[in-house]
Amino acid sequence: MKKIVLAGGTGFIGSYFEKKFTSEQAQVYMISRQEGHISWDDHEGMVAALEGADMLINLAGKSVNCRYHERNKELILKSRIDTTKRLGRAIQACENPPLTWFNSSTATIYRHAEDRPMTEESGEIGSGFSVKVAEEWERAFFSFPLDRTRQIALRIAIVLGPDGGVMTPYMNLVKYGLGGEQGTGNQRFSWIHVEDLYRIVLFLQENKELSGIFNCASPHPVPNRELMKLLRQAINRRFGLPSPKWLLELGARMIQTETELILKSRWVIPDRLMKSGFDFKYDTLHKALTEIVKK
């Protein structure tokens, strides 16, 4: 029986992973701030859970879907760095540490790109708060010299799937007639279906020669205007009003979020995964949206 430890696994992605691993008869342990799971303050409990584990998958971190004022910035950064360091110290305390440690990162680490795609090798790191968070997160992760645990950082694009994630707000926009292009509509939308993210973890676990940084994104990102068009088609809406930047700024303030989540052009390609032979089940946005809407 496989032993899986999910850290920060009570959100959209973690819940999906837990359901999938459990259905495959794996033994799943959860580290979380929520009651009923191993606490982040319980070092001995974490060590016990990690002892002899096949995989540790760390998804912990405060949601970035908020206003970037100083308090939230501090919480976003601290929630990622502190949890990563606690896990690293727990692994170091194990007699039989996990075989693989997967740690979340983010595809937003690359610069705003409308001119060319960003790969692991040729991608240019951006600037600003979100990029700083990603850099420090990865730095904390790779700061642990672990001889017996393979380390893989997952630079995850926007995750799509049924029953959660960004699909709910996007679908609501389209349903209420606001499903036109956002901003210029030229910004690239890099995405991945949650099922493919799960399959990537299994693929990397199986291919033991692979480690380091991997872009977790569909090989076919689309411009924002194409995203909105496909969303309208998926739920049979012929028309959607466009949202200029000034309107998005106003709306973001009203719902306490940031326009970066919509307006930054993320043109990310999973070069290492493709060269390693990974086969995407949902390689196109049309396939992904068709499956999601059906469910």
N, C-alpha and C positions, 0 to 999 in steps of 0.2 A: 504494500500500500504506500503510495507516494505521500510525503508529508510536505504541505505547503503552508507558508506563513505569509499572510496578507497584512501589511502594515498600512493603516489609514484606509482600510478596505471597505468602509461602510457607504461610500458614495456610489455614483452611477457605474463607474468602471469596476470598482471593487466588488460590488454586489453581483455584477454580471460574471466576473471571474469566479467568485465563490460558488455561484450556482453551477457553472460549468465544471469546475474541479470536483464539486460534491457529486455531480451526476456521473463522474468517472471514478467514483469510489475513492477519491483522495481524502486524506485527513487534513482538514483546513483549520488553522489557528488564526485568530484575528487580534491584531494590536490596534487599539482605538481609544479615543477619549470617551466613547460611549460605554455605558454600564453593560456588564455581561461579557466583556472582552478583556484581554490582557491590557493593563494600564501602561501608558508610556512611562509612568513613574516606577513601575515594577520591573527593575533590572533583572532580578532573579527569575521572574516569570518569563521575561523575554528570552533569557538565556536558555531556559528549559524548553521553550517552544522552538527555538532555533537549533537546538541540539539534534544533530542527525537529519536536518531538513534537506529536502531535495532543492527547494527554491524558497527564497525570500523575495517578495515583490513589494516594494515600497511605493505607495501611492499617496503618501501623506502630504498635506499642505492646505492652508486656507485658500478658499476659492478666490480667483482673481476677478470674479464678477462683482466688483465693488468700486467705490470711488478711491482713487489713489491719494488720499490725504496721509499725513505722516503716521498716524496710528495704524491705519490699515497697511501701509507700506512695511512698517515694523513687524506686524503680525504675519504678513505674507512671507517675508524673508525668514523670520525666526521659526515659523512653523515648518519650514523646509530644512533649514540648516540644523536645528536642534534635533529633530527626529532622525535625520540621517546620521548625525554623530552618535546618538544613543544606540542606533542599530549597529553601527560600526564597533562601538565598545562592547556590545553584547556578543557580537560575532567573535571578537578577540577573546572573550571569556569562555567560549565553547571548546570542549574537548574534541567534538566532531562537528565542525562548523558546516553551515549550508554549502551545498555544491555550487550554487549560483546565487548571486545577489543582483536582482534587477532593481534599478532605482529610476524613478520617473525623472525626466527633464522635460524640456519643452522646445518645440520647433520654432518658437518665437525668439530663440536666441540669435537667429540670423537677421540681417538687416532687411528693411523694407525693400522688396525686390520686384520691380516690374520689367526689368531688362533681361534677366536670365535666372535659371533655377539655381538653388543652393543644394549642394551635396555635402556629405561629411568631409570630403577632401578639399573641395574648392569653395565651399560656402564661406561667406564673409560674416563675421560676428557683428551684430549691430550695436546700438548705443541706447541709453535710457534705462529707466527703472526695471522694466521687465527683463531686459537683457542682463542687467547686473544680477538680478535674482537667479537667472539660469546659470550664469557663470559661477557664482558663489556656491550654488547648489551642487554643480558638477565638481567644483574644487573640493568641497567637503566630502563628497562621495569617494573621489579618487585619492583622498589624503590618507586612506587606510591601506597599508601594505599587507594584503591578505594572500598568503602563499597557497592556501587550500580552498579559497573561495573565488570563483570566477566573477568578475564585476562587469556589468553591462548597463550603460546609461541609455535610456529610451527617450529620444527627443520626439515627443508625441505631438502630432498635429491635432486639430480640433476633432474630437471623437463623436461620431454619429452612431445612433442606435435607437431602437424602440424604448419607450418607457423612461426617458430621461435625457440628460445631456442638453445640448443646444437645440435639439429638434423642437422642443416645446415652444420656446419663444419665436423661433423662425416660422413655425407653422402658424402660430397665432398672428404674426404679421401678415402672412399671406391670406389667412382666413378673413381678416378685417380690412383687406384691400390695400395693404401697405407693402405688397410683395414686388415692388419695382427695384431697380438698381439702387445701391446705397453708395453715396458719395459719387465718385466718377464712374464706378462700376468696373474700373480696370484692375483693381487690386485682386491679386490671386488668393484663392481660397484653398488652402491645403487641409486635407481632411483624411480620416481613416474610419472605417467601420469598426465598431467595438469587437466584432467577431474576428476580424483580421488582426486586431491588436492582440487578442488572446492567442490566435494561431502563431503570431510572431514569437510570443514568449515560448510556446511549445517548440517551435522551430529552432530558436536559439539555444534552448536547453538541450535539445537533441544533438546539435552540431557543436560539440565541445571545443572545437578549435577556434570558435568565434568569441570575441570579447571586445570591450571598449564601447564606442559610441555608435548608435544606429538611429537613423531617421525613420520614424514610424509614421508614414504618410502614404496615401495612395500614390501610384506612379502618374496619376492623371489629375493634378489640381486644375481648377477652372477659374476664369474671371468671375467676379462677384455677379455681374449681370447674367452669366450663364447659370450660376447657382440659383438665383432668384427665378429665372425662367423655368428651370427644372423643378423647383419647389412648386411653382404655380401649376405646371403640368401634372405633377404628382397628385395634387388634390383638386384638379379640374377648376382652376381659377384662370380666366382668360386675361385679366387685367390686374395690374398692381401699380399703385402710385410710387414714383421714385422718391427717395429720401436724400435731399442734399445735405452737405456736411453740417450746415448751421442747424438744420432741423434735428439731425442725429445728436449734435452737441446738447441741444435743449432737452431732447428725450432722455439722453444718458444722465443728465443731472436729475431729471424727474424720477427715474427708476434706480438711481444710485449705482451707476456703472460707468465704464469708460468707453469712448468710441474706438480706442485702439483695437478692441476685440473685433471690430467690424472693418475698420479702415486700413489697418496695417496689411500690406501685401506680403503674404507668406507663400513663397514659391519654393516648396521643399520637395526634393526627390529622394526616394529611398535607395540610393545607389548601392550601398553595401548589401542590403537585403536582396536586391535584384541580382547582383553579381554572385551572391551566395546560393542562388537558386530558389528563393522563396517565391511561391505562387499565390498571388492575391485572389481571394474568392470574390471580393467586391472591388474590382480595379477601377470601375467607372462610377461616377456619381449617379448616373441613371439606374444602375443595378442596385446601388445602396439604397436610394430613396424608394425604389419600387418595393424592396423587401421591407423597409421600415414602415411605409404607409400601409402595406398589406397587414402588418402585425398590429 
